Amino acid sequence: ITGSFDRIDFRGVDGLRLKDKWKGGPKTWLGVQVEGFPNMFMLAGPQGASNSTNFPRAIEAAVDWLSGLFEHVLTHGYERVEATAESQAD
């Protein structure tokens, strides 16, 4: 389920390792972000659409959605985007 994500030493807020955060299983917001890992975006993360549909089409949809998000972030001058614990739980 986690693929390469548990083989790369991703570090989030306060040095939290993604591997440790997902020790009990991965939790994501739409398979795109993980609470505690700001500005980390996954095109095909666990719990994302690519796990339940045509992989190339799911990635295309994720790229389109993230492109709109990045445009919004740049337009408004934001520097940090992070999933909340509540959104991730939903």
Secondary structure, DSSP 4 states (H G I P E B T S, - for coil): --GGGGTS--B-GGG-BHHHHTTT----BTTTB-TT-TT---SS-TTSGGGTS-HHHHHHHHHHHHHHHHHHHHHHT-------HHHHH-
